[in-house]
Every structure is written in structure tokens, then in C-alpha cells.
Amino acid sequence: MATTDDAVAARIEELRALIRHHDYRYYVLDSPEISDAEYDALFRELEELEQAHPELITPDSPTQRVGGEPLPGFAQVRHGEPMLSLANAKNEEELRAWHARVVRLTAEAGWDTRDLRFVLEPKIDGLAVSLRYEEGRFTVGATRGNGEIGEDVTLNLRTIPVVPLAMLPAAAPFPRVVEVRGEVYLPLEAFSRLNEQRLAAGESTFANPRNAAAGSLRQLDPRVTASRPLSVWFYGIGLVEGRQFATHYEVLEWLRAAGFRVNPDVRRVESLEAIVEGCRRWQERRSELGYDIDGVVVKVDDRALQAALGAVGRDPRWAVAYKFAPTTAQTRLLKIHVSVGRTGVLNPWAELEPVEVGGVTVERATLHNEEDIRRKDLREGDMVILQRAGDVIPQVVAPLTDLRTGAEKPFHMPDHCPSCGTPVVRVPGEVAVRCPNPDCPAKRAEAIKHFVSKGAMDIEGVGEKLVERLLELGLIRDAADLYRLTVEQLAHLERLGEKSASNIVNAIAQSKKRPLARILFALGIPHVGIENAELLVRRFGSLETLQKASVEEISQTPGIGPVIAQSVYDYFRDQRNLDLLARLREAGVDLEGPKEEEEAAAGAGTRPLAGKTFVLTGTLPTLTRQEATDLITAAGGRVTGSVSAKTDYVVVGEEPGSKLTRAEELGIPLLNEARLRELLAQGEG
């Protein structure tokens, strides 16, 4: 017969297993199964039972993550298997040369080169660590150090929620001993917040996310580490006793099952061209990630072949790091300038000493707004941290306050518009400072640039410089004037011949039939993005109907709040805007949307995707992302940027990202391009 103590011990183990499971769902899969309140109740029950029975507390209990007094210093830990460094490939030529060497050495070792497989992993720009597990329980964690000996940071690693204190049962039987290798990093958003907090506290800022992660993990007080939102991607193993793995990919799958956070976009490929294409894809996606990567790691998949290929010094022959250009740099902020946007908002931007970052030379960067400048305490003359990922506009992250000389100048927003000289206004409740002059030249120019942009009317050949030139020559005053341009007028402009001029005029004419939501977005109504425009078109059908609607009627549109409703209402009460719409209509731009009789004649198939929400991921065979979005919205569907339980379909192309993994976790139906076209054509829901 079970005793009370036996029942308590059983309940404690049950609670620990439940909490580990829910930690894995929340921190690793980002797919919680219970509410925060329910999780807290489980955790409190475990704490209370352990407090009542301290003899039952174990080091791997979830309650033991954070604690302990500051250490006097770090002890040293010898790795069971050395943590090797990686040789670098700085370009595709060097990557191809590495692959050729692997093929040659594989043949020389007596292996069939036709069986070669490779694994591609993002190279996280963080701090490498090794975690020792004995019979599935975390015992010791260390930094890489010199590759042979690292620093004991066990207590600090225990504070990171994604670090399993005990492996999940799905991975059993557990090895007697295994060293799990990973990279500790600080998410980019957390890095920015941390620097802002340090500035507010009068402390020096970190130069980049990697330094921030290293500084956070190497704290003698574990409570400091626990206060910083560190995370880890796990990518392999070192010493392992009591279990065999045939391939590296098998190792990664086992780590996932054991509860470790393995990057969902790791891929196994067979050819050199697939390796090269995979590296290109990662470089293109770099700007979409919430963490910093500085390259792609390419590894031979077969672990026996890895051993046969061996290493040269500290560099394994079976792996290479294809390196990207750094996304952060240090430079001097020379001056803060102010430009005027299409809605009259004054936008500060930084003039910088030229510096190479992200593979390009950068001389200017966005500064968002006056409040952001003050929060970061940016001053003219500061040495600053510059961040650029992919094609994103460079951003000034923080000043390097330790390098100040006292000559730096604080910034003050001008009292008058730098374009037209009109006194600026500060709207209560808004961060923005605005120019109220409707005839401000800068506002007119930016409004037209927005109108022709890719997400709006998408008029090919009409870029920012051409818009500025047309305004300067008096050939246009607003967007409607674009539709009156002639080949003769454009052909006389510098760097434009008759053929280019003809192409531009044709592109302008083709834009007259853009979907109504794109036209509404192109008008530049404050707060109305493309998704809001689609919601409004779906509700009202035409601009004429929307124009007649009251604020209350507009705000009753699902997804449209009172601020957007008031902005839309105000837009249609301004005679200047009504004149613009009349002139666009006269020019042949279709402002009516689908006609009711056309929809009735076409039957239910006209809007077969009505009420359905879609997410796109990867590259489709024949459609661009914008083209697919237009087809879906024209059929009544809605396209969003993230996968949730409310998503109806995920359209999957080549090289999909983490959205695919999220969709599979939630059981969201998946479509390829062919199936999407079937839904559009046949009216299936």
C-alpha cells in the first residue's frame, strides 16, 4: 500500500514532467498548450510540495533554474571532446573549392562519393557552449574557451529557459554521457532593449548582440544572467557514450526529441549546387530573422565519414563556415538631418562617416523619431553602433558612450518645416511632429513616390528620382498627372529615350486596372496599410460607398479601429482629396471595384476564398509573392504575415521558412501553387 510520502513523491515527479513538457512547448516550439495562469498553478504546486519536502528536491527540478550566490570566479572545465573551430569560405569560389576537396578526400578514403550528403545550418553569431548530460540530466555547462578547456557557466546556463535540465522521455534510452553543443545568443529586439536600459541607467552599451550575449552569460552572479532574455540554438554533440548515431542529421532529430531547440530551417542536401543555393537563400533571409547570423555552416552528414576525413589543426575537414559580411559596425554620427514624409511627419535621419556593413558602404541611417533619439541619447558627433541586415535600411542602435569627448551635440527637432518653412505641429498623444501645410513640396513628392511604389500601384520605371525630376520640371503636381504624361514629354528627359519613355507610359496605363485595395492603399491615407485597405474594400466595395460612410459605419468593419475610421472619414472630407479622386477617375483609373452584376453573373466562384486567411512562405514556381497576394485578395481571401490558429491555409513554395514548421505544428492545411490555383479556379473552400 502506497504511503503519503510515496504519493507526494509521485505527484512531484508528475508535476516536473508536466512543467518540462510545457516549457518545451512554450520556449522551444513556441506553441503553448495551456494558459500562463494554468502553468503558474502547476509551478506553484511544485514549489509548495518541495518546500514541504526539501529532501525530495533534485538539481534538475524546474524550480532550481535560478538561484545561488555570486561566484568568486569561474572554474575550468575540460571538454570530453575538443570544440573545434571552422575554416571559413568567404565566397562561392572558396565554398566550391572546399566541396571539391571533400569529394577528393572521400574518394581517397575509399568511400563512394555518390553517397555524399551535407547538412546546412545557420551560423549563429553568439557564444559557443557545451552542456554535459549524464543519463539525460544536465550536470555541467562550459564555454568553448580555447577548444580544450572552457569556463564553468553551469549556474548561468540553468537560468536560460530553453536549456533542458532533463531530457524528454521521447529521446530515451539516454546516453550515459553526452556533450550537447549550442550557441547562446541574444535576440535582436532584446539587444536593443538591453542597450536602452543600460543607457537609462548610465551604463555603457554593448557594441553588438554577440558581445551582449557573451557578457550576459559570463556573469559571476547568475541572477544577472537570469534577468537577460538569452536563448540557445543547439547544433550538435561532442563526446557521447552509450549511444550511436549514424549521421549528423540523426543527431539533430534526436536532440529535437530530447527537448533541445534545434533550428527548424536546417536542411540536408546532396549536391554542390544545392549547397550554394542554400547559402544564397540564407543570405537573402538574413533580414527576416529575429537573431543575428554571420554565415552558414556546411557539414558532411555521415559521422563515420567525418571521422575518416579528420581535421587539420583545429579545423575539421568535414565542415566549413560560409561567412557573410558583418551586419553591425561602428562609425561616427556626423549630423542629424530631417526630411518630410507624405503625411507631413518630420523624419530624422543620420549622416554617417562611410562604413562597410552588411556588404555595402553605408553613409546614412534611419533614426525613427525624436523620442527614439532621446531614448537612445544619440548626439551629433557620437561614435555609434550601426546595424544592417539584408536589404533593411541601416539603423543606429546605440551610442558608444565610453568614447564621448564632450564635444557631442544633443539633437532638437526644428520648429519649422525644413521644406516649406511652415511652423510644425505636435498632435497630442502622438510621437510625430508634422508639417500642416497641404501644399508642402516635400509632402507632394513623397505622396507620389508612395503612389507609384511596388506595394501600391507598382508602376515600373517610375522611381524616386524620376518623380523628383517630373515635379521639378512642372510636368506633374500630383498622382493624377502621371496619367497625362506622353512619350514625347518623357523622351526629352536626360537618360530617357523614346523606347524607355514608351515603356513608362505603358506601365502607367496598365496600373489603371489595379485591384481596388491597392488603389486605396496608394492614396496614402494615414494609418491605412494594404491589409486595412483590403478589409475596407471587402466591406464597402467601392470608393464611392466608402466616401459616403460615417465614422461609426467605417469602424464597424472587422479589424478597423476608431483611429483608422476617423482618418478614412477625414480623408474623404478634404476637397483636395476629392479633386484628386475625380481626376484619377477621369484618367481611367478604376475606382469602383467589382460590379455587383458581374459578381452575380459569375456566381459564388467570383470570391471562392471569401473569409479565408492565407500565409505565404517560400518561393512559388511562377508567381511572385505580390501576385499571389493579389489573386487571393481578389478572390475574397486575406493574406497575413504570420501563422496562427486562425490561419486557414499556408501556401508553400521552395525553401520555406519557419512558417512551415509552425503550420505543421498547428495542423494548418498546406497548399502548393497548383493547389492554390485550383481553389481560385474551381471555387473550392
FENNOR-V887409 format. One line per field, one symbol per residue. phi: phi as a letter, one per 40 degrees, with the letter a starting at -180 (. if undefined). psi: psi as a letter, one per 30 degrees, with the letter a starting at -180 (. if undefined). Layout:
phi=???
psi=???
This chain:
phi=.ccccccccccccccccccccccccccccfacbbccccccccccccdcccccbdcccbcccdcccbigcdccicccbcccbdcccbcbbcaccccccccccccccccccgccccccbbbbbccccabcbbbcbbfgbcbabaccgcgcbbccbdccccccdccccaccdccccccdaaccbabcabddcccccccccccccgcccccadcccccccccccbdccdccbccaabcbibbcabgabbcbcccdccccdcchccbdcccbbbbbccccccccccccccdccccacbbibcbbccccccdcccgbbgbbcccaabccccdcbababccabbbbbcccgccbcabcbcdacaggbcbbaacbgacccccccfcbchccbcbbabgccddbccaccccccbhccbccbcccbdccbgcdcbbcdgbccbbcccccddcccccccccdccccbcfccgbbcccdccccccgcbbacccdcbcbccccccccgbbcccccccccccccccbcddcccccccgcdgccccccccccccbgaccccccccdccccccdgbccccdcccdcdcbcccccccccccccchccbcgccdccccccgcccbcbdgcbbbbagbccbbccccccccccccgcbbbcbcaccccabcbbcfcccccccccccgcdbbcccccccccccgcc
psi=kkleeeeeeeeeeeeeeeeeeeeeeeeefhikflleeeeeeeeeeeeeeeefifffklfgkffgekaklkkflklkkkkekkjllklkjfleeeeeeeeeeeeeeeeffgljffgkllkkkkjkibkklkkkkjhgkkekkllebgeekakjheeeeffjefjkfklkffflkklekkjkkljklkkeeeeeeeeeeeeegglllkfleeeeeeeeehkfjffeeffkillkkkgalckkkgkkkeleeeeeeeeeefgkjkkfgkkklfleeeeeeeeeeeeefefflglkkgakkkkkejeeeeeeealjbgjkfglljjklkkfllklkjeljlklklfgfkkjklkklkkkkkgglkkfllkgdleeeeeefhkkkfkklkkkkkbgkkkkjelliffgkfffkklkkklfkkfefgkklkjkkfkekklkfjfgkeeeeeeeeeeeflefcfhjkfjaeeeeeeeeefgflfaeefeffkleeeefflkgkaeeeeeeeeeeeefffglkeeeeeeffhkkfjaeeeeeeeeeefeleeeeefkleeeeffkkfjleeeeeeeeeeggkeeeeeeeeeeeefgkjgfakkeeeeeefaffeifgkfkklkkkaklefkleeeeeeeeefgflkklflklffkekkkkakhlafeeeeeeefgkkkkleeeeeeeeefgk.
